[in-house]
Structure formats: structure tokens, C-alpha cells
Amino acid sequence: MRKSERVFSHAERQAAVWILVLAALVTVAGLMVEQSWRRPSLGPDGIDAYVFAAPPGVLDARPVMASPGSLNVGT
């Protein structure tokens, strides 16, 4: 016959808490190691994904209006 109304004994509850703490520590340690050894992801295309093509018809980017101090009449 049981002496208490609880489902798990004190030792079982204590073991479950230690298992949860250890699982959390292993997870945190794994994430820290993974973040320190892995290079940041640049996606499936790598650095090429960040290169943008010029809009059609644009060959060279130039300012619309030159600044007042840099008026080059001959060029």
C-alpha cells in the first residue's frame, strides 16, 4: 500500500530535475561550440547573393548634379 498520494517519489523527482539540468547544459554547450566554430551563413548562393545587377540601360552611375566646389568644365 502506498504511503503518499504523489505519483513519483522524491528520488524520482530529483533525478528528473537533474536530467533536465544536464540536458539544458549540453544544449547550451553545443550551441556555444557550434556558434564559435561555424562561419556565418551567406545562403545557398554565398557572397554572390549580395551582388546586385545594374538596372537595364544603366552603364555607369554618375551624380545628377555636381557639387558647387567641384565644377569641372573640361571633363
CHARMM internal coordinates of N, CA and C (Angstrom, degrees):
IC EDIT
DIST 1 N 1 CA 1.4364
DIST 1 CA 1 C 1.5254
ANGL 1 N 1 CA 1 C 109.12
DIST 1 C 2 N 1.3012
ANGL 1 CA 1 C 2 N 115.61
DIHE 1 N 1 CA 1 C 2 N 144.39
DIST 2 N 2 CA 1.4606
ANGL 1 C 2 N 2 CA 121.72
DIHE 1 CA 1 C 2 N 2 CA -177.78
DIST 2 CA 2 C 1.5183
ANGL 2 N 2 CA 2 C 111.02
DIHE 1 C 2 N 2 CA 2 C -77.47
DIST 2 C 3 N 1.3339
ANGL 2 CA 2 C 3 N 114.50
DIHE 2 N 2 CA 2 C 3 N 148.56
DIST 3 N 3 CA 1.4571
ANGL 2 C 3 N 3 CA 120.01
DIHE 2 CA 2 C 3 N 3 CA 178.90
DIST 3 CA 3 C 1.5202
ANGL 3 N 3 CA 3 C 111.71
DIHE 2 C 3 N 3 CA 3 C -97.91
DIST 3 C 4 N 1.3509
ANGL 3 CA 3 C 4 N 117.62
DIHE 3 N 3 CA 3 C 4 N -15.42
DIST 4 N 4 CA 1.4713
ANGL 3 C 4 N 4 CA 119.96
DIHE 3 CA 3 C 4 N 4 CA -179.28
DIST 4 CA 4 C 1.5205
ANGL 4 N 4 CA 4 C 109.87
DIHE 3 C 4 N 4 CA 4 C -135.63
DIST 4 C 5 N 1.3236
ANGL 4 CA 4 C 5 N 115.06
DIHE 4 N 4 CA 4 C 5 N 167.43
DIST 5 N 5 CA 1.4625
ANGL 4 C 5 N 5 CA 121.65
DIHE 4 CA 4 C 5 N 5 CA -179.08
DIST 5 CA 5 C 1.5344
ANGL 5 N 5 CA 5 C 112.08
DIHE 4 C 5 N 5 CA 5 C -92.64
DIST 5 C 6 N 1.3082
ANGL 5 CA 5 C 6 N 117.54
DIHE 5 N 5 CA 5 C 6 N -2.68
DIST 6 N 6 CA 1.4618
ANGL 5 C 6 N 6 CA 121.29
DIHE 5 CA 5 C 6 N 6 CA -176.94
DIST 6 CA 6 C 1.5219
ANGL 6 N 6 CA 6 C 110.88
DIHE 5 C 6 N 6 CA 6 C -78.60
DIST 6 C 7 N 1.3350
ANGL 6 CA 6 C 7 N 114.81
DIHE 6 N 6 CA 6 C 7 N 150.96
DIST 7 N 7 CA 1.4638
ANGL 6 C 7 N 7 CA 120.44
DIHE 6 CA 6 C 7 N 7 CA -178.71
DIST 7 CA 7 C 1.5239
ANGL 7 N 7 CA 7 C 110.90
DIHE 6 C 7 N 7 CA 7 C -77.64
DIST 7 C 8 N 1.3502
ANGL 7 CA 7 C 8 N 116.73
DIHE 7 N 7 CA 7 C 8 N -42.88
DIST 8 N 8 CA 1.4610
ANGL 7 C 8 N 8 CA 120.63
DIHE 7 CA 7 C 8 N 8 CA -178.45
DIST 8 CA 8 C 1.5223
ANGL 8 N 8 CA 8 C 109.63
DIHE 7 C 8 N 8 CA 8 C -111.20
DIST 8 C 9 N 1.3229
ANGL 8 CA 8 C 9 N 115.15
DIHE 8 N 8 CA 8 C 9 N 148.24
DIST 9 N 9 CA 1.4660
ANGL 8 C 9 N 9 CA 119.92
DIHE 8 CA 8 C 9 N 9 CA 178.74
DIST 9 CA 9 C 1.5269
ANGL 9 N 9 CA 9 C 109.53
DIHE 8 C 9 N 9 CA 9 C -77.78
DIST 9 C 10 N 1.3260
ANGL 9 CA 9 C 10 N 115.57
DIHE 9 N 9 CA 9 C 10 N 170.84
DIST 10 N 10 CA 1.4655
ANGL 9 C 10 N 10 CA 121.01
DIHE 9 CA 9 C 10 N 10 CA 179.71
DIST 10 CA 10 C 1.5308
ANGL 10 N 10 CA 10 C 110.57
DIHE 9 C 10 N 10 CA 10 C -61.89
DIST 10 C 11 N 1.3116
ANGL 10 CA 10 C 11 N 117.43
DIHE 10 N 10 CA 10 C 11 N -41.77
DIST 11 N 11 CA 1.4625
ANGL 10 C 11 N 11 CA 121.44
DIHE 10 CA 10 C 11 N 11 CA -179.61
DIST 11 CA 11 C 1.5374
ANGL 11 N 11 CA 11 C 110.90
DIHE 10 C 11 N 11 CA 11 C -64.90
DIST 11 C 12 N 1.3202
ANGL 11 CA 11 C 12 N 116.88
DIHE 11 N 11 CA 11 C 12 N -38.95
DIST 12 N 12 CA 1.4738
ANGL 11 C 12 N 12 CA 120.04
DIHE 11 CA 11 C 12 N 12 CA 178.44
DIST 12 CA 12 C 1.5213
ANGL 12 N 12 CA 12 C 111.55
DIHE 11 C 12 N 12 CA 12 C -67.45
DIST 12 C 13 N 1.3259
ANGL 12 CA 12 C 13 N 117.08
DIHE 12 N 12 CA 12 C 13 N -39.97
DIST 13 N 13 CA 1.4627
ANGL 12 C 13 N 13 CA 120.24
DIHE 12 CA 12 C 13 N 13 CA 177.32
DIST 13 CA 13 C 1.5206
ANGL 13 N 13 CA 13 C 110.89
DIHE 12 C 13 N 13 CA 13 C -65.63
DIST 13 C 14 N 1.3091
ANGL 13 CA 13 C 14 N 117.15
DIHE 13 N 13 CA 13 C 14 N -40.67
DIST 14 N 14 CA 1.4551
ANGL 13 C 14 N 14 CA 121.55
DIHE 13 CA 13 C 14 N 14 CA 179.24
DIST 14 CA 14 C 1.5323
ANGL 14 N 14 CA 14 C 110.68
DIHE 13 C 14 N 14 CA 14 C -65.30
DIST 14 C 15 N 1.3081
ANGL 14 CA 14 C 15 N 117.36
DIHE 14 N 14 CA 14 C 15 N -40.85
DIST 15 N 15 CA 1.4635
ANGL 14 C 15 N 15 CA 121.05
DIHE 14 CA 14 C 15 N 15 CA 178.14
DIST 15 CA 15 C 1.5366
ANGL 15 N 15 CA 15 C 110.19
DIHE 14 C 15 N 15 CA 15 C -64.71
DIST 15 C 16 N 1.3149
ANGL 15 CA 15 C 16 N 117.32
DIHE 15 N 15 CA 15 C 16 N -39.10
DIST 16 N 16 CA 1.4652
ANGL 15 C 16 N 16 CA 120.61
DIHE 15 CA 15 C 16 N 16 CA 179.04
DIST 16 CA 16 C 1.5273
ANGL 16 N 16 CA 16 C 111.03
DIHE 15 C 16 N 16 CA 16 C -65.16
DIST 16 C 17 N 1.3273
ANGL 16 CA 16 C 17 N 117.19
DIHE 16 N 16 CA 16 C 17 N -38.89
DIST 17 N 17 CA 1.4677
ANGL 16 C 17 N 17 CA 120.43
DIHE 16 CA 16 C 17 N 17 CA 178.20
DIST 17 CA 17 C 1.5207
ANGL 17 N 17 CA 17 C 109.98
DIHE 16 C 17 N 17 CA 17 C -64.81
DIST 17 C 18 N 1.3245
ANGL 17 CA 17 C 18 N 117.86
DIHE 17 N 17 CA 17 C 18 N -44.58
DIST 18 N 18 CA 1.4649
ANGL 17 C 18 N 18 CA 120.57
DIHE 17 CA 17 C 18 N 18 CA 179.10
DIST 18 CA 18 C 1.5319
ANGL 18 N 18 CA 18 C 111.54
DIHE 17 C 18 N 18 CA 18 C -63.63
DIST 18 C 19 N 1.3022
ANGL 18 CA 18 C 19 N 117.43
DIHE 18 N 18 CA 18 C 19 N -37.81
DIST 19 N 19 CA 1.4686
ANGL 18 C 19 N 19 CA 120.81
DIHE 18 CA 18 C 19 N 19 CA 177.61
DIST 19 CA 19 C 1.5260
ANGL 19 N 19 CA 19 C 110.18
DIHE 18 C 19 N 19 CA 19 C -64.17
DIST 19 C 20 N 1.3221
ANGL 19 CA 19 C 20 N 117.64
DIHE 19 N 19 CA 19 C 20 N -42.29
DIST 20 N 20 CA 1.4721
ANGL 19 C 20 N 20 CA 120.51
DIHE 19 CA 19 C 20 N 20 CA 178.21
DIST 20 CA 20 C 1.5243
ANGL 20 N 20 CA 20 C 111.78
DIHE 19 C 20 N 20 CA 20 C -65.02
DIST 20 C 21 N 1.3374
ANGL 20 CA 20 C 21 N 116.49
DIHE 20 N 20 CA 20 C 21 N -40.58
DIST 21 N 21 CA 1.4730
ANGL 20 C 21 N 21 CA 119.85
DIHE 20 CA 20 C 21 N 21 CA 178.56
DIST 21 CA 21 C 1.5171
ANGL 21 N 21 CA 21 C 110.39
DIHE 20 C 21 N 21 CA 21 C -64.30
DIST 21 C 22 N 1.3195
ANGL 21 CA 21 C 22 N 117.23
DIHE 21 N 21 CA 21 C 22 N -44.60
DIST 22 N 22 CA 1.4604
ANGL 21 C 22 N 22 CA 120.45
DIHE 21 CA 21 C 22 N 22 CA 179.42
DIST 22 CA 22 C 1.5319
ANGL 22 N 22 CA 22 C 111.53
DIHE 21 C 22 N 22 CA 22 C -65.12
DIST 22 C 23 N 1.3213
ANGL 22 CA 22 C 23 N 117.59
DIHE 22 N 22 CA 22 C 23 N -38.93
DIST 23 N 23 CA 1.4695
ANGL 22 C 23 N 23 CA 120.23
DIHE 22 CA 22 C 23 N 23 CA 177.79
DIST 23 CA 23 C 1.5218
ANGL 23 N 23 CA 23 C 110.84
DIHE 22 C 23 N 23 CA 23 C -63.89
DIST 23 C 24 N 1.3268
ANGL 23 CA 23 C 24 N 117.38
DIHE 23 N 23 CA 23 C 24 N -39.89
DIST 24 N 24 CA 1.4595
ANGL 23 C 24 N 24 CA 120.85
DIHE 23 CA 23 C 24 N 24 CA 178.00
DIST 24 CA 24 C 1.5259
ANGL 24 N 24 CA 24 C 110.64
DIHE 23 C 24 N 24 CA 24 C -65.51
DIST 24 C 25 N 1.3358
ANGL 24 CA 24 C 25 N 117.70
DIHE 24 N 24 CA 24 C 25 N -42.16
DIST 25 N 25 CA 1.4642
ANGL 24 C 25 N 25 CA 121.12
DIHE 24 CA 24 C 25 N 25 CA 178.98
DIST 25 CA 25 C 1.5230
ANGL 25 N 25 CA 25 C 111.84
DIHE 24 C 25 N 25 CA 25 C -64.20
DIST 25 C 26 N 1.3153
ANGL 25 CA 25 C 26 N 117.60
DIHE 25 N 25 CA 25 C 26 N -41.80
DIST 26 N 26 CA 1.4643
ANGL 25 C 26 N 26 CA 120.95
DIHE 25 CA 25 C 26 N 26 CA 178.15
DIST 26 CA 26 C 1.5220
ANGL 26 N 26 CA 26 C 110.22
DIHE 25 C 26 N 26 CA 26 C -64.33
DIST 26 C 27 N 1.3210
ANGL 26 CA 26 C 27 N 117.47
DIHE 26 N 26 CA 26 C 27 N -40.23
DIST 27 N 27 CA 1.4584
ANGL 26 C 27 N 27 CA 120.96
DIHE 26 CA 26 C 27 N 27 CA 178.95
DIST 27 CA 27 C 1.5206
ANGL 27 N 27 CA 27 C 111.70
DIHE 26 C 27 N 27 CA 27 C -64.73
DIST 27 C 28 N 1.3170
ANGL 27 CA 27 C 28 N 117.09
DIHE 27 N 27 CA 27 C 28 N -46.28
DIST 28 N 28 CA 1.4661
ANGL 27 C 28 N 28 CA 121.13
DIHE 27 CA 27 C 28 N 28 CA 179.61
DIST 28 CA 28 C 1.5263
ANGL 28 N 28 CA 28 C 110.31
DIHE 27 C 28 N 28 CA 28 C -63.85
DIST 28 C 29 N 1.3139
ANGL 28 CA 28 C 29 N 117.58
DIHE 28 N 28 CA 28 C 29 N -43.64
DIST 29 N 29 CA 1.4682
ANGL 28 C 29 N 29 CA 120.52
DIHE 28 CA 28 C 29 N 29 CA 178.84
DIST 29 CA 29 C 1.5209
ANGL 29 N 29 CA 29 C 110.69
DIHE 28 C 29 N 29 CA 29 C -63.12
DIST 29 C 30 N 1.3103
ANGL 29 CA 29 C 30 N 117.33
DIHE 29 N 29 CA 29 C 30 N -41.11
DIST 30 N 30 CA 1.4650
ANGL 29 C 30 N 30 CA 120.34
DIHE 29 CA 29 C 30 N 30 CA 177.98
DIST 30 CA 30 C 1.5104
ANGL 30 N 30 CA 30 C 112.31
DIHE 29 C 30 N 30 CA 30 C -63.46
DIST 30 C 31 N 1.3244
ANGL 30 CA 30 C 31 N 116.94
DIHE 30 N 30 CA 30 C 31 N -41.41
DIST 31 N 31 CA 1.4694
ANGL 30 C 31 N 31 CA 120.00
DIHE 30 CA 30 C 31 N 31 CA 177.92
DIST 31 CA 31 C 1.5202
ANGL 31 N 31 CA 31 C 111.47
DIHE 30 C 31 N 31 CA 31 C -65.42
DIST 31 C 32 N 1.3256
ANGL 31 CA 31 C 32 N 117.11
DIHE 31 N 31 CA 31 C 32 N -39.74
DIST 32 N 32 CA 1.4607
ANGL 31 C 32 N 32 CA 120.11
DIHE 31 CA 31 C 32 N 32 CA 179.76
DIST 32 CA 32 C 1.5319
ANGL 32 N 32 CA 32 C 110.99
DIHE 31 C 32 N 32 CA 32 C -65.55
DIST 32 C 33 N 1.3115
ANGL 32 CA 32 C 33 N 117.14
DIHE 32 N 32 CA 32 C 33 N -43.40
DIST 33 N 33 CA 1.4643
ANGL 32 C 33 N 33 CA 120.37
DIHE 32 CA 32 C 33 N 33 CA 178.64
DIST 33 CA 33 C 1.5211
ANGL 33 N 33 CA 33 C 110.07
DIHE 32 C 33 N 33 CA 33 C -64.99
DIST 33 C 34 N 1.3118
ANGL 33 CA 33 C 34 N 117.04
DIHE 33 N 33 CA 33 C 34 N -43.42
DIST 34 N 34 CA 1.4672
ANGL 33 C 34 N 34 CA 120.91
DIHE 33 CA 33 C 34 N 34 CA -179.20
DIST 34 CA 34 C 1.5220
ANGL 34 N 34 CA 34 C 111.21
DIHE 33 C 34 N 34 CA 34 C -63.27
DIST 34 C 35 N 1.3253
ANGL 34 CA 34 C 35 N 118.11
DIHE 34 N 34 CA 34 C 35 N -40.41
DIST 35 N 35 CA 1.4554
ANGL 34 C 35 N 35 CA 121.40
DIHE 34 CA 34 C 35 N 35 CA -179.13
DIST 35 CA 35 C 1.5270
ANGL 35 N 35 CA 35 C 111.13
DIHE 34 C 35 N 35 CA 35 C -71.95
DIST 35 C 36 N 1.3152
ANGL 35 CA 35 C 36 N 118.05
DIHE 35 N 35 CA 35 C 36 N -31.25
DIST 36 N 36 CA 1.4624
ANGL 35 C 36 N 36 CA 119.72
DIHE 35 CA 35 C 36 N 36 CA -177.86
DIST 36 CA 36 C 1.5265
ANGL 36 N 36 CA 36 C 112.57
DIHE 35 C 36 N 36 CA 36 C -80.85
DIST 36 C 37 N 1.3151
ANGL 36 CA 36 C 37 N 118.85
DIHE 36 N 36 CA 36 C 37 N -25.62
DIST 37 N 37 CA 1.4619
ANGL 36 C 37 N 37 CA 121.26
DIHE 36 CA 36 C 37 N 37 CA -177.23
DIST 37 CA 37 C 1.5112
ANGL 37 N 37 CA 37 C 113.68
DIHE 36 C 37 N 37 CA 37 C -99.83
DIST 37 C 38 N 1.3162
ANGL 37 CA 37 C 38 N 118.47
DIHE 37 N 37 CA 37 C 38 N -17.42
DIST 38 N 38 CA 1.4603
ANGL 37 C 38 N 38 CA 121.22
DIHE 37 CA 37 C 38 N 38 CA -174.28
DIST 38 CA 38 C 1.5115
ANGL 38 N 38 CA 38 C 110.09
DIHE 37 C 38 N 38 CA 38 C -96.52
DIST 38 C 39 N 1.3188
ANGL 38 CA 38 C 39 N 117.12
DIHE 38 N 38 CA 38 C 39 N 137.91
DIST 39 N 39 CA 1.4474
ANGL 38 C 39 N 39 CA 121.48
DIHE 38 CA 38 C 39 N 39 CA 174.45
DIST 39 CA 39 C 1.5260
ANGL 39 N 39 CA 39 C 108.65
DIHE 38 C 39 N 39 CA 39 C -77.44
DIST 39 C 40 N 1.3316
ANGL 39 CA 39 C 40 N 117.55
DIHE 39 N 39 CA 39 C 40 N 153.42
DIST 40 N 40 CA 1.4626
ANGL 39 C 40 N 40 CA 118.85
DIHE 39 CA 39 C 40 N 40 CA 179.81
DIST 40 CA 40 C 1.5297
ANGL 40 N 40 CA 40 C 111.20
DIHE 39 C 40 N 40 CA 40 C -63.50
DIST 40 C 41 N 1.2909
ANGL 40 CA 40 C 41 N 115.37
DIHE 40 N 40 CA 40 C 41 N 143.01
DIST 41 N 41 CA 1.4546
ANGL 40 C 41 N 41 CA 120.85
DIHE 40 CA 40 C 41 N 41 CA -179.07
DIST 41 CA 41 C 1.5173
ANGL 41 N 41 CA 41 C 110.57
DIHE 40 C 41 N 41 CA 41 C -76.01
DIST 41 C 42 N 1.3043
ANGL 41 CA 41 C 42 N 115.89
DIHE 41 N 41 CA 41 C 42 N 134.30
DIST 42 N 42 CA 1.4581
ANGL 41 C 42 N 42 CA 121.10
DIHE 41 CA 41 C 42 N 42 CA 176.10
DIST 42 CA 42 C 1.5262
ANGL 42 N 42 CA 42 C 110.95
DIHE 41 C 42 N 42 CA 42 C -107.13
DIST 42 C 43 N 1.2909
ANGL 42 CA 42 C 43 N 116.60
DIHE 42 N 42 CA 42 C 43 N 11.08
DIST 43 N 43 CA 1.4506
ANGL 42 C 43 N 43 CA 119.99
DIHE 42 CA 42 C 43 N 43 CA 177.93
DIST 43 CA 43 C 1.5120
ANGL 43 N 43 CA 43 C 111.74
DIHE 42 C 43 N 43 CA 43 C 90.94
DIST 43 C 44 N 1.3189
ANGL 43 CA 43 C 44 N 116.31
DIHE 43 N 43 CA 43 C 44 N -178.57
DIST 44 N 44 CA 1.4690
ANGL 43 C 44 N 44 CA 119.92
DIHE 43 CA 43 C 44 N 44 CA -175.93
DIST 44 CA 44 C 1.5254
ANGL 44 N 44 CA 44 C 113.36
DIHE 43 C 44 N 44 CA 44 C -67.25
DIST 44 C 45 N 1.3388
ANGL 44 CA 44 C 45 N 118.92
DIHE 44 N 44 CA 44 C 45 N -26.20
DIST 45 N 45 CA 1.4600
ANGL 44 C 45 N 45 CA 120.99
DIHE 44 CA 44 C 45 N 45 CA -177.42
DIST 45 CA 45 C 1.5138
ANGL 45 N 45 CA 45 C 112.86
DIHE 44 C 45 N 45 CA 45 C -98.34
DIST 45 C 46 N 1.3191
ANGL 45 CA 45 C 46 N 119.24
DIHE 45 N 45 CA 45 C 46 N 0.10
DIST 46 N 46 CA 1.4499
ANGL 45 C 46 N 46 CA 121.75
DIHE 45 CA 45 C 46 N 46 CA -179.87
DIST 46 CA 46 C 1.5145
ANGL 46 N 46 CA 46 C 112.01
DIHE 45 C 46 N 46 CA 46 C 69.40
DIST 46 C 47 N 1.3198
ANGL 46 CA 46 C 47 N 115.71
DIHE 46 N 46 CA 46 C 47 N -147.76
DIST 47 N 47 CA 1.4575
ANGL 46 C 47 N 47 CA 120.70
DIHE 46 CA 46 C 47 N 47 CA -177.23
DIST 47 CA 47 C 1.5298
ANGL 47 N 47 CA 47 C 111.12
DIHE 46 C 47 N 47 CA 47 C -68.16
DIST 47 C 48 N 1.3210
ANGL 47 CA 47 C 48 N 118.01
DIHE 47 N 47 CA 47 C 48 N -22.23
DIST 48 N 48 CA 1.4690
ANGL 47 C 48 N 48 CA 120.89
DIHE 47 CA 47 C 48 N 48 CA 179.95
DIST 48 CA 48 C 1.5279
ANGL 48 N 48 CA 48 C 111.96
DIHE 47 C 48 N 48 CA 48 C -63.46
DIST 48 C 49 N 1.3114
ANGL 48 CA 48 C 49 N 117.41
DIHE 48 N 48 CA 48 C 49 N -20.78
DIST 49 N 49 CA 1.4622
ANGL 48 C 49 N 49 CA 119.66
DIHE 48 CA 48 C 49 N 49 CA 179.69
DIST 49 CA 49 C 1.5242
ANGL 49 N 49 CA 49 C 111.49
DIHE 48 C 49 N 49 CA 49 C -69.57
DIST 49 C 50 N 1.3452
ANGL 49 CA 49 C 50 N 117.69
DIHE 49 N 49 CA 49 C 50 N -19.08
DIST 50 N 50 CA 1.4527
ANGL 49 C 50 N 50 CA 120.99
DIHE 49 CA 49 C 50 N 50 CA -178.12
DIST 50 CA 50 C 1.5294
ANGL 50 N 50 CA 50 C 112.93
DIHE 49 C 50 N 50 CA 50 C -95.27
DIST 50 C 51 N 1.3146
ANGL 50 CA 50 C 51 N 117.74
DIHE 50 N 50 CA 50 C 51 N 0.53
DIST 51 N 51 CA 1.4561
ANGL 50 C 51 N 51 CA 121.98
DIHE 50 CA 50 C 51 N 51 CA 178.24
DIST 51 CA 51 C 1.5199
ANGL 51 N 51 CA 51 C 107.62
DIHE 50 C 51 N 51 CA 51 C -92.42
DIST 51 C 52 N 1.3365
ANGL 51 CA 51 C 52 N 115.14
DIHE 51 N 51 CA 51 C 52 N 124.38
DIST 52 N 52 CA 1.4527
ANGL 51 C 52 N 52 CA 119.28
DIHE 51 CA 51 C 52 N 52 CA -177.15
DIST 52 CA 52 C 1.5258
ANGL 52 N 52 CA 52 C 109.78
DIHE 51 C 52 N 52 CA 52 C -104.58
DIST 52 C 53 N 1.2923
ANGL 52 CA 52 C 53 N 116.51
DIHE 52 N 52 CA 52 C 53 N 140.81
DIST 53 N 53 CA 1.4639
ANGL 52 C 53 N 53 CA 121.33
DIHE 52 CA 52 C 53 N 53 CA 177.04
DIST 53 CA 53 C 1.5220
ANGL 53 N 53 CA 53 C 109.01
DIHE 52 C 53 N 53 CA 53 C -78.91
DIST 53 C 54 N 1.3236
ANGL 53 CA 53 C 54 N 115.48
DIHE 53 N 53 CA 53 C 54 N 148.31
DIST 54 N 54 CA 1.4641
ANGL 53 C 54 N 54 CA 120.23
DIHE 53 CA 53 C 54 N 54 CA 177.53
DIST 54 CA 54 C 1.5286
ANGL 54 N 54 CA 54 C 109.08
DIHE 53 C 54 N 54 CA 54 C -69.77
DIST 54 C 55 N 1.3225
ANGL 54 CA 54 C 55 N 116.83
DIHE 54 N 54 CA 54 C 55 N 147.87
DIST 55 N 55 CA 1.4656
ANGL 54 C 55 N 55 CA 118.94
DIHE 54 CA 54 C 55 N 55 CA 176.21
DIST 55 CA 55 C 1.5251
ANGL 55 N 55 CA 55 C 110.31
DIHE 54 C 55 N 55 CA 55 C -60.62
DIST 55 C 56 N 1.3165
ANGL 55 CA 55 C 56 N 118.19
DIHE 55 N 55 CA 55 C 56 N 150.92
DIST 56 N 56 CA 1.4623
ANGL 55 C 56 N 56 CA 120.49
DIHE 55 CA 55 C 56 N 56 CA -178.77
DIST 56 CA 56 C 1.5307
ANGL 56 N 56 CA 56 C 111.73
DIHE 55 C 56 N 56 CA 56 C -57.84
DIST 56 C 57 N 1.3130
ANGL 56 CA 56 C 57 N 116.33
DIHE 56 N 56 CA 56 C 57 N 133.71
DIST 57 N 57 CA 1.4529
ANGL 56 C 57 N 57 CA 121.60
DIHE 56 CA 56 C 57 N 57 CA 177.88
DIST 57 CA 57 C 1.5193
ANGL 57 N 57 CA 57 C 113.92
DIHE 56 C 57 N 57 CA 57 C 90.04
DIST 57 C 58 N 1.3114
ANGL 57 CA 57 C 58 N 119.60
DIHE 57 N 57 CA 57 C 58 N -5.43
DIST 58 N 58 CA 1.4586
ANGL 57 C 58 N 58 CA 122.51
DIHE 57 CA 57 C 58 N 58 CA -179.79
DIST 58 CA 58 C 1.5244
ANGL 58 N 58 CA 58 C 107.61
DIHE 57 C 58 N 58 CA 58 C -102.31
DIST 58 C 59 N 1.3248
ANGL 58 CA 58 C 59 N 116.63
DIHE 58 N 58 CA 58 C 59 N 115.27
DIST 59 N 59 CA 1.4503
ANGL 58 C 59 N 59 CA 120.93
DIHE 58 CA 58 C 59 N 59 CA -179.87
DIST 59 CA 59 C 1.5175
ANGL 59 N 59 CA 59 C 112.33
DIHE 58 C 59 N 59 CA 59 C -101.24
DIST 59 C 60 N 1.3365
ANGL 59 CA 59 C 60 N 117.47
DIHE 59 N 59 CA 59 C 60 N -33.55
DIST 60 N 60 CA 1.4507
ANGL 59 C 60 N 60 CA 120.90
DIHE 59 CA 59 C 60 N 60 CA -177.71
DIST 60 CA 60 C 1.5197
ANGL 60 N 60 CA 60 C 108.34
DIHE 59 C 60 N 60 CA 60 C -146.38
DIST 60 C 61 N 1.3092
ANGL 60 CA 60 C 61 N 116.57
DIHE 60 N 60 CA 60 C 61 N 137.66
DIST 61 N 61 CA 1.4598
ANGL 60 C 61 N 61 CA 120.10
DIHE 60 CA 60 C 61 N 61 CA 179.39
DIST 61 CA 61 C 1.5244
ANGL 61 N 61 CA 61 C 108.77
DIHE 60 C 61 N 61 CA 61 C -91.38
DIST 61 C 62 N 1.3124
ANGL 61 CA 61 C 62 N 116.38
DIHE 61 N 61 CA 61 C 62 N 123.81
DIST 62 N 62 CA 1.4611
ANGL 61 C 62 N 62 CA 122.53
DIHE 61 CA 61 C 62 N 62 CA 177.80
DIST 62 CA 62 C 1.5201
ANGL 62 N 62 CA 62 C 108.42
DIHE 61 C 62 N 62 CA 62 C -131.89
DIST 62 C 63 N 1.3408
ANGL 62 CA 62 C 63 N 117.09
DIHE 62 N 62 CA 62 C 63 N 150.61
DIST 63 N 63 CA 1.4552
ANGL 62 C 63 N 63 CA 119.18
DIHE 62 CA 62 C 63 N 63 CA 177.64
DIST 63 CA 63 C 1.5282
ANGL 63 N 63 CA 63 C 111.03
DIHE 62 C 63 N 63 CA 63 C -64.73
DIST 63 C 64 N 1.3159
ANGL 63 CA 63 C 64 N 116.32
DIHE 63 N 63 CA 63 C 64 N 147.22
DIST 64 N 64 CA 1.4593
ANGL 63 C 64 N 64 CA 120.82
DIHE 63 CA 63 C 64 N 64 CA 179.47
DIST 64 CA 64 C 1.5116
ANGL 64 N 64 CA 64 C 110.15
DIHE 63 C 64 N 64 CA 64 C -68.29
DIST 64 C 65 N 1.3188
ANGL 64 CA 64 C 65 N 116.16
DIHE 64 N 64 CA 64 C 65 N -40.59
DIST 65 N 65 CA 1.4530
ANGL 64 C 65 N 65 CA 120.48
DIHE 64 CA 64 C 65 N 65 CA -178.55
DIST 65 CA 65 C 1.5242
ANGL 65 N 65 CA 65 C 108.27
DIHE 64 C 65 N 65 CA 65 C -136.12
DIST 65 C 66 N 1.3316
ANGL 65 CA 65 C 66 N 117.06
DIHE 65 N 65 CA 65 C 66 N 131.83
DIST 66 N 66 CA 1.4607
ANGL 65 C 66 N 66 CA 120.51
DIHE 65 CA 65 C 66 N 66 CA -179.45
DIST 66 CA 66 C 1.5181
ANGL 66 N 66 CA 66 C 109.49
DIHE 65 C 66 N 66 CA 66 C -72.62
DIST 66 C 67 N 1.3381
ANGL 66 CA 66 C 67 N 115.79
DIHE 66 N 66 CA 66 C 67 N 151.29
DIST 67 N 67 CA 1.4555
ANGL 66 C 67 N 67 CA 119.68
DIHE 66 CA 66 C 67 N 67 CA 177.48
DIST 67 CA 67 C 1.5254
ANGL 67 N 67 CA 67 C 109.46
DIHE 66 C 67 N 67 CA 67 C -71.16
DIST 67 C 68 N 1.3438
ANGL 67 CA 67 C 68 N 119.27
DIHE 67 N 67 CA 67 C 68 N 154.00
DIST 68 N 68 CA 1.4668
ANGL 67 C 68 N 68 CA 121.75
DIHE 67 CA 67 C 68 N 68 CA -174.78
DIST 68 CA 68 C 1.5304
ANGL 68 N 68 CA 68 C 113.96
DIHE 67 C 68 N 68 CA 68 C -60.21
DIST 68 C 69 N 1.3083
ANGL 68 CA 68 C 69 N 120.09
DIHE 68 N 68 CA 68 C 69 N -30.15
DIST 69 N 69 CA 1.4409
ANGL 68 C 69 N 69 CA 122.00
DIHE 68 CA 68 C 69 N 69 CA -177.77
DIST 69 CA 69 C 1.5184
ANGL 69 N 69 CA 69 C 113.78
DIHE 68 C 69 N 69 CA 69 C -83.26
DIST 69 C 70 N 1.3263
ANGL 69 CA 69 C 70 N 118.30
DIHE 69 N 69 CA 69 C 70 N -7.95
DIST 70 N 70 CA 1.4552
ANGL 69 C 70 N 70 CA 118.87
DIHE 69 CA 69 C 70 N 70 CA -175.88
DIST 70 CA 70 C 1.5227
ANGL 70 N 70 CA 70 C 111.22
DIHE 69 C 70 N 70 CA 70 C -124.03
DIST 70 C 71 N 1.3096
ANGL 70 CA 70 C 71 N 117.77
DIHE 70 N 70 CA 70 C 71 N 47.66
DIST 71 N 71 CA 1.4677
ANGL 70 C 71 N 71 CA 120.76
DIHE 70 CA 70 C 71 N 71 CA 177.45
DIST 71 CA 71 C 1.5142
ANGL 71 N 71 CA 71 C 109.27
DIHE 70 C 71 N 71 CA 71 C -80.72
DIST 71 C 72 N 1.3057
ANGL 71 CA 71 C 72 N 115.41
DIHE 71 N 71 CA 71 C 72 N 110.91
DIST 72 N 72 CA 1.4629
ANGL 71 C 72 N 72 CA 122.14
DIHE 71 CA 71 C 72 N 72 CA 178.08
DIST 72 CA 72 C 1.5180
ANGL 72 N 72 CA 72 C 107.44
DIHE 71 C 72 N 72 CA 72 C -106.52
DIST 72 C 73 N 1.3068
ANGL 72 CA 72 C 73 N 116.74
DIHE 72 N 72 CA 72 C 73 N 104.01
DIST 73 N 73 CA 1.4564
ANGL 72 C 73 N 73 CA 121.06
DIHE 72 CA 72 C 73 N 73 CA -174.29
DIST 73 CA 73 C 1.5113
ANGL 73 N 73 CA 73 C 110.33
DIHE 72 C 73 N 73 CA 73 C -74.62
DIST 73 C 74 N 1.2970
ANGL 73 CA 73 C 74 N 119.77
DIHE 73 N 73 CA 73 C 74 N -35.37
DIST 74 N 74 CA 1.4425
ANGL 73 C 74 N 74 CA 121.94
DIHE 73 CA 73 C 74 N 74 CA -172.98
DIST 74 CA 74 C 1.5216
ANGL 74 N 74 CA 74 C 114.68
DIHE 73 C 74 N 74 CA 74 C -83.43
DIST 74 C 75 N 1.2846
ANGL 74 CA 74 C 75 N 120.05
DIHE 74 N 74 CA 74 C 75 N -10.04
DIST 75 N 75 CA 1.4582
ANGL 74 C 75 N 75 CA 119.62
DIHE 74 CA 74 C 75 N 75 CA -174.88
DIST 75 CA 75 C 1.4761
ANGL 75 N 75 CA 75 C 113.10
DIHE 74 C 75 N 75 CA 75 C -104.32
END
COOR INIT
IC SEED 1 N 1 CA 1 C
IC BUILD
